[in-house]
Amino acid sequence: MTTDQIQISFEFFPPKTPEGREKLKAVRAELNKLNAHYFSCTYGAGGSTRDNTKGLVLEMREEGYDIAPHLSFGADSEETIHGLLSDYKDAGVSRLVALRGDLPSGMGAPAVVYASELVAFARKHFGDHFKIAVACYPEIHPQAPSYSKDIEYLKRKFDAGADAGITQYFYHADAYFYFAEECDKAGIHQPIYPGIMPITNYQNLVRFSDACGADIPRWIRKGLENCGDDKEAIRAFGLDVVTSLCEQLIDGGVPGFHFYTMNQVEPTRQIIENLGLLP
């Protein structure tokens, strides 16, 4: 695959303040210049940011962006989800990122509705209108009983009608390649896009990684620790690490990248520039 065939997408979270919303307008305009195939917007535990997500998605559609809202059943009824999907369809939204999702703390533990059920629900009521992406975990979902079971669960999502997978972020290229091979053996032949998390803050990265089960290799931890509180050194080291990771993935034939931007232009733009993927 040549670099001009690499599909690039960018993920945002819905801002909570007017200032954040204004900033994001500038951010998405800049990222759109980087050959953005589409954008996605997160949903929050149990749909806790549902209204903010919907508002941002509809706003971006009005501006002409191709935007994929994240969606999970959470604590919502089928009627609520059907209404949300109908509104998205009417607005011209043609993509979804279907997730199991998590419930906000304090909401108890009702029956879990899996992403495969959400995919099946969307296909049942809306046919092929939506291109549906689902989450996958090269280093295994933290709640999965085994590697093979995790892939089995992923296969159910694709059997239900998912079109593509987006991975949790990772820093071992071999983890992705092994995962892709095992998926292929299991009969999963849809594209799986590696999720890429730029490194800008060591403490935040450790917190995110501990929560989602992503491994930070010891050499990366030590390199970041050596940077101390020097923010520029952390950014420079992180840029080198993630650029090298992406280069390995391109050499291995990945179909594209899904960048977790944290609502920032940099360093995602720097990574794309380093890779020679600028328009």
Contacts in CASP RR format, 6 or more apart in sequence:
PFRMAT RR
TARGET T0000
AUTHOR 0000-0000-0000
METHOD contacts of the structure
MODEL  1
MTTDQIQISFEFFPPKTPEGREKLKAVRAELNKLNAHYFSCTYGAGGSTR
DNTKGLVLEMREEGYDIAPHLSFGADSEETIHGLLSDYKDAGVSRLVALR
GDLPSGMGAPAVVYASELVAFARKHFGDHFKIAVACYPEIHPQAPSYSKD
IEYLKRKFDAGADAGITQYFYHADAYFYFAEECDKAGIHQPIYPGIMPIT
NYQNLVRFSDACGADIPRWIRKGLENCGDDKEAIRAFGLDVVTSLCEQLI
DGGVPGFHFYTMNQVEPTRQIIENLGLLP
1 250 0 8 1.000
1 253 0 8 1.000
1 254 0 8 1.000
1 255 0 8 1.000
3 250 0 8 1.000
3 275 0 8 1.000
3 276 0 8 1.000
3 277 0 8 1.000
5 255 0 8 1.000
6 250 0 8 1.000
6 254 0 8 1.000
6 255 0 8 1.000
6 256 0 8 1.000
6 257 0 8 1.000
6 277 0 8 1.000
7 37 0 8 1.000
7 193 0 8 1.000
7 255 0 8 1.000
7 256 0 8 1.000
7 257 0 8 1.000
8 34 0 8 1.000
8 35 0 8 1.000
8 36 0 8 1.000
8 37 0 8 1.000
8 256 0 8 1.000
8 257 0 8 1.000
8 259 0 8 1.000
8 272 0 8 1.000
8 277 0 8 1.000
9 36 0 8 1.000
9 37 0 8 1.000
9 38 0 8 1.000
9 39 0 8 1.000
9 40 0 8 1.000
9 68 0 8 1.000
9 193 0 8 1.000
9 257 0 8 1.000
9 258 0 8 1.000
9 259 0 8 1.000
10 28 0 8 1.000
10 31 0 8 1.000
10 36 0 8 1.000
10 39 0 8 1.000
10 40 0 8 1.000
10 258 0 8 1.000
10 259 0 8 1.000
10 261 0 8 1.000
10 268 0 8 1.000
11 39 0 8 1.000
11 40 0 8 1.000
11 41 0 8 1.000
11 42 0 8 1.000
11 258 0 8 1.000
11 259 0 8 1.000
11 260 0 8 1.000
11 261 0 8 1.000
12 24 0 8 1.000
12 27 0 8 1.000
12 28 0 8 1.000
12 39 0 8 1.000
12 40 0 8 1.000
12 41 0 8 1.000
12 42 0 8 1.000
12 56 0 8 1.000
12 261 0 8 1.000
12 263 0 8 1.000
13 41 0 8 1.000
13 42 0 8 1.000
13 49 0 8 1.000
13 262 0 8 1.000
13 263 0 8 1.000
14 41 0 8 1.000
14 42 0 8 1.000
14 49 0 8 1.000
14 52 0 8 1.000
14 53 0 8 1.000
14 55 0 8 1.000
14 56 0 8 1.000
15 21 0 8 1.000
15 23 0 8 1.000
15 24 0 8 1.000
15 52 0 8 1.000
15 56 0 8 1.000
15 263 0 8 1.000
16 52 0 8 1.000
20 263 0 8 1.000
21 56 0 8 1.000
23 263 0 8 1.000
24 56 0 8 1.000
24 263 0 8 1.000
27 261 0 8 1.000
27 263 0 8 1.000
27 264 0 8 1.000
27 265 0 8 1.000
28 39 0 8 1.000
28 60 0 8 1.000
28 65 0 8 1.000
30 265 0 8 1.000
30 269 0 8 1.000
31 39 0 8 1.000
31 261 0 8 1.000
31 265 0 8 1.000
31 268 0 8 1.000
31 269 0 8 1.000
32 65 0 8 1.000
33 279 0 8 1.000
34 268 0 8 1.000
34 269 0 8 1.000
34 272 0 8 1.000
34 277 0 8 1.000
34 278 0 8 1.000
34 279 0 8 1.000
35 277 0 8 1.000
35 278 0 8 1.000
35 279 0 8 1.000
37 66 0 8 1.000
38 65 0 8 1.000
38 66 0 8 1.000
38 67 0 8 1.000
38 68 0 8 1.000
38 95 0 8 1.000
39 60 0 8 1.000
39 65 0 8 1.000
39 66 0 8 1.000
39 67 0 8 1.000
39 68 0 8 1.000
40 67 0 8 1.000
40 68 0 8 1.000
40 69 0 8 1.000
40 70 0 8 1.000
40 95 0 8 1.000
40 97 0 8 1.000
40 133 0 8 1.000
40 258 0 8 1.000
41 53 0 8 1.000
41 56 0 8 1.000
41 57 0 8 1.000
41 60 0 8 1.000
41 67 0 8 1.000
41 68 0 8 1.000
41 69 0 8 1.000
41 70 0 8 1.000
42 49 0 8 1.000
42 53 0 8 1.000
42 70 0 8 1.000
43 49 0 8 1.000
43 50 0 8 1.000
43 53 0 8 1.000
43 69 0 8 1.000
43 70 0 8 1.000
43 71 0 8 1.000
43 72 0 8 1.000
43 99 0 8 1.000
43 101 0 8 1.000
44 53 0 8 1.000
44 70 0 8 1.000
44 101 0 8 1.000
44 102 0 8 1.000
45 101 0 8 1.000
45 102 0 8 1.000
45 103 0 8 1.000
45 104 0 8 1.000
45 105 0 8 1.000
46 72 0 8 1.000
46 74 0 8 1.000
46 75 0 8 1.000
46 76 0 8 1.000
46 101 0 8 1.000
46 102 0 8 1.000
46 103 0 8 1.000
46 104 0 8 1.000
46 107 0 8 1.000
47 53 0 8 1.000
47 72 0 8 1.000
47 74 0 8 1.000
47 75 0 8 1.000
47 76 0 8 1.000
48 104 0 8 1.000
50 76 0 8 1.000
50 84 0 8 1.000
53 69 0 8 1.000
53 70 0 8 1.000
54 69 0 8 1.000
54 84 0 8 1.000
54 87 0 8 1.000
54 88 0 8 1.000
57 67 0 8 1.000
57 69 0 8 1.000
57 88 0 8 1.000
57 91 0 8 1.000
57 93 0 8 1.000
58 87 0 8 1.000
58 91 0 8 1.000
60 67 0 8 1.000
61 67 0 8 1.000
61 91 0 8 1.000
61 92 0 8 1.000
61 93 0 8 1.000
66 94 0 8 1.000
66 95 0 8 1.000
67 93 0 8 1.000
67 95 0 8 1.000
68 93 0 8 1.000
68 95 0 8 1.000
68 96 0 8 1.000
68 97 0 8 1.000
68 131 0 8 1.000
68 133 0 8 1.000
69 88 0 8 1.000
69 93 0 8 1.000
69 95 0 8 1.000
69 96 0 8 1.000
69 97 0 8 1.000
70 96 0 8 1.000
70 97 0 8 1.000
70 99 0 8 1.000
71 81 0 8 1.000
71 84 0 8 1.000
71 85 0 8 1.000
71 96 0 8 1.000
71 97 0 8 1.000
71 98 0 8 1.000
71 99 0 8 1.000
71 118 0 8 1.000
72 98 0 8 1.000
72 99 0 8 1.000
72 100 0 8 1.000
72 101 0 8 1.000
72 113 0 8 1.000
72 115 0 8 1.000
72 118 0 8 1.000
73 81 0 8 1.000
73 101 0 8 1.000
73 113 0 8 1.000
73 117 0 8 1.000
73 118 0 8 1.000
74 101 0 8 1.000
74 102 0 8 1.000
74 103 0 8 1.000
74 113 0 8 1.000
75 103 0 8 1.000
75 107 0 8 1.000
75 110 0 8 1.000
76 84 0 8 1.000
78 121 0 8 1.000
81 118 0 8 1.000
81 121 0 8 1.000
82 121 0 8 1.000
82 125 0 8 1.000
85 96 0 8 1.000
85 122 0 8 1.000
85 125 0 8 1.000
85 126 0 8 1.000
85 130 0 8 1.000
88 96 0 8 1.000
88 130 0 8 1.000
89 126 0 8 1.000
89 129 0 8 1.000
89 130 0 8 1.000
93 130 0 8 1.000
94 129 0 8 1.000
94 130 0 8 1.000
94 131 0 8 1.000
95 130 0 8 1.000
95 131 0 8 1.000
95 132 0 8 1.000
95 133 0 8 1.000
96 122 0 8 1.000
96 130 0 8 1.000
96 131 0 8 1.000
96 132 0 8 1.000
96 133 0 8 1.000
97 132 0 8 1.000
97 133 0 8 1.000
97 134 0 8 1.000
97 135 0 8 1.000
97 166 0 8 1.000
98 115 0 8 1.000
98 118 0 8 1.000
98 119 0 8 1.000
98 122 0 8 1.000
98 132 0 8 1.000
98 133 0 8 1.000
98 134 0 8 1.000
98 157 0 8 1.000
98 162 0 8 1.000
99 115 0 8 1.000
99 118 0 8 1.000
99 134 0 8 1.000
99 135 0 8 1.000
100 112 0 8 1.000
100 113 0 8 1.000
100 114 0 8 1.000
100 115 0 8 1.000
100 118 0 8 1.000
100 135 0 8 1.000
101 115 0 8 1.000
103 109 0 8 1.000
103 110 0 8 1.000
114 153 0 8 1.000
114 156 0 8 1.000
115 134 0 8 1.000
115 135 0 8 1.000
115 157 0 8 1.000
116 153 0 8 1.000
116 156 0 8 1.000
116 157 0 8 1.000
116 159 0 8 1.000
116 160 0 8 1.000
117 160 0 8 1.000
119 132 0 8 1.000
119 134 0 8 1.000
119 157 0 8 1.000
119 160 0 8 1.000
119 161 0 8 1.000
119 162 0 8 1.000
120 160 0 8 1.000
120 161 0 8 1.000
122 130 0 8 1.000
122 132 0 8 1.000
123 132 0 8 1.000
123 160 0 8 1.000
123 161 0 8 1.000
131 163 0 8 1.000
131 164 0 8 1.000
132 161 0 8 1.000
132 162 0 8 1.000
132 163 0 8 1.000
132 164 0 8 1.000
133 162 0 8 1.000
133 163 0 8 1.000
133 164 0 8 1.000
133 165 0 8 1.000
133 166 0 8 1.000
133 193 0 8 1.000
134 154 0 8 1.000
134 157 0 8 1.000
134 158 0 8 1.000
134 162 0 8 1.000
134 164 0 8 1.000
134 165 0 8 1.000
134 166 0 8 1.000
135 165 0 8 1.000
135 166 0 8 1.000
135 167 0 8 1.000
135 168 0 8 1.000
136 154 0 8 1.000
136 165 0 8 1.000
136 166 0 8 1.000
136 167 0 8 1.000
136 168 0 8 1.000
136 179 0 8 1.000
136 183 0 8 1.000
136 192 0 8 1.000
137 144 0 8 1.000
137 150 0 8 1.000
137 167 0 8 1.000
137 168 0 8 1.000
138 167 0 8 1.000
138 168 0 8 1.000
138 170 0 8 1.000
138 172 0 8 1.000
138 175 0 8 1.000
138 176 0 8 1.000
138 178 0 8 1.000
138 179 0 8 1.000
138 194 0 8 1.000
139 168 0 8 1.000
139 170 0 8 1.000
139 172 0 8 1.000
139 175 0 8 1.000
139 213 0 8 1.000
139 214 0 8 1.000
139 215 0 8 1.000
140 146 0 8 1.000
140 147 0 8 1.000
140 150 0 8 1.000
141 150 0 8 1.000
141 153 0 8 1.000
142 212 0 8 1.000
142 213 0 8 1.000
144 150 0 8 1.000
144 153 0 8 1.000
147 182 0 8 1.000
151 179 0 8 1.000
151 182 0 8 1.000
151 183 0 8 1.000
151 186 0 8 1.000
151 188 0 8 1.000
152 186 0 8 1.000
154 183 0 8 1.000
154 186 0 8 1.000
154 188 0 8 1.000
155 186 0 8 1.000
155 187 0 8 1.000
155 188 0 8 1.000
158 188 0 8 1.000
158 190 0 8 1.000
162 190 0 8 1.000
163 190 0 8 1.000
164 190 0 8 1.000
164 191 0 8 1.000
164 192 0 8 1.000
164 193 0 8 1.000
165 190 0 8 1.000
165 191 0 8 1.000
165 192 0 8 1.000
165 193 0 8 1.000
166 192 0 8 1.000
166 193 0 8 1.000
166 195 0 8 1.000
166 258 0 8 1.000
167 176 0 8 1.000
167 179 0 8 1.000
167 192 0 8 1.000
167 193 0 8 1.000
167 194 0 8 1.000
167 195 0 8 1.000
167 258 0 8 1.000
168 195 0 8 1.000
168 212 0 8 1.000
168 213 0 8 1.000
168 214 0 8 1.000
169 195 0 8 1.000
169 196 0 8 1.000
169 197 0 8 1.000
169 214 0 8 1.000
169 260 0 8 1.000
170 176 0 8 1.000
170 194 0 8 1.000
170 195 0 8 1.000
170 214 0 8 1.000
170 215 0 8 1.000
171 214 0 8 1.000
171 215 0 8 1.000
171 216 0 8 1.000
171 217 0 8 1.000
171 220 0 8 1.000
171 241 0 8 1.000
171 242 0 8 1.000
171 245 0 8 1.000
172 215 0 8 1.000
172 217 0 8 1.000
173 245 0 8 1.000
173 248 0 8 1.000
173 249 0 8 1.000
175 215 0 8 1.000
176 194 0 8 1.000
176 249 0 8 1.000
176 254 0 8 1.000
177 252 0 8 1.000
179 192 0 8 1.000
180 192 0 8 1.000
183 192 0 8 1.000
191 255 0 8 1.000
192 255 0 8 1.000
193 254 0 8 1.000
193 255 0 8 1.000
193 256 0 8 1.000
193 257 0 8 1.000
193 258 0 8 1.000
194 249 0 8 1.000
194 254 0 8 1.000
194 256 0 8 1.000
194 257 0 8 1.000
194 258 0 8 1.000
195 257 0 8 1.000
195 258 0 8 1.000
195 259 0 8 1.000
195 260 0 8 1.000
196 242 0 8 1.000
196 245 0 8 1.000
196 246 0 8 1.000
196 257 0 8 1.000
196 258 0 8 1.000
196 259 0 8 1.000
196 260 0 8 1.000
196 271 0 8 1.000
197 205 0 8 1.000
197 208 0 8 1.000
197 214 0 8 1.000
197 242 0 8 1.000
197 260 0 8 1.000
198 238 0 8 1.000
198 239 0 8 1.000
198 242 0 8 1.000
198 259 0 8 1.000
198 260 0 8 1.000
198 261 0 8 1.000
198 262 0 8 1.000
198 267 0 8 1.000
198 268 0 8 1.000
198 271 0 8 1.000
199 205 0 8 1.000
199 220 0 8 1.000
199 224 0 8 1.000
199 234 0 8 1.000
199 235 0 8 1.000
199 237 0 8 1.000
199 238 0 8 1.000
199 239 0 8 1.000
199 241 0 8 1.000
199 242 0 8 1.000
200 231 0 8 1.000
200 234 0 8 1.000
200 235 0 8 1.000
200 238 0 8 1.000
200 262 0 8 1.000
200 264 0 8 1.000
200 267 0 8 1.000
201 234 0 8 1.000
202 224 0 8 1.000
202 225 0 8 1.000
202 227 0 8 1.000
202 228 0 8 1.000
202 234 0 8 1.000
205 216 0 8 1.000
205 224 0 8 1.000
206 216 0 8 1.000
206 221 0 8 1.000
208 214 0 8 1.000
209 215 0 8 1.000
209 216 0 8 1.000
220 241 0 8 1.000
223 237 0 8 1.000
224 234 0 8 1.000
224 237 0 8 1.000
224 238 0 8 1.000
227 233 0 8 1.000
227 234 0 8 1.000
227 237 0 8 1.000
228 234 0 8 1.000
235 267 0 8 1.000
238 267 0 8 1.000
239 267 0 8 1.000
239 270 0 8 1.000
239 271 0 8 1.000
239 274 0 8 1.000
242 267 0 8 1.000
242 271 0 8 1.000
243 271 0 8 1.000
243 274 0 8 1.000
243 275 0 8 1.000
246 257 0 8 1.000
246 271 0 8 1.000
246 275 0 8 1.000
247 275 0 8 1.000
249 257 0 8 1.000
250 275 0 8 1.000
259 268 0 8 1.000
259 271 0 8 1.000
261 268 0 8 1.000
272 278 0 8 1.000
END
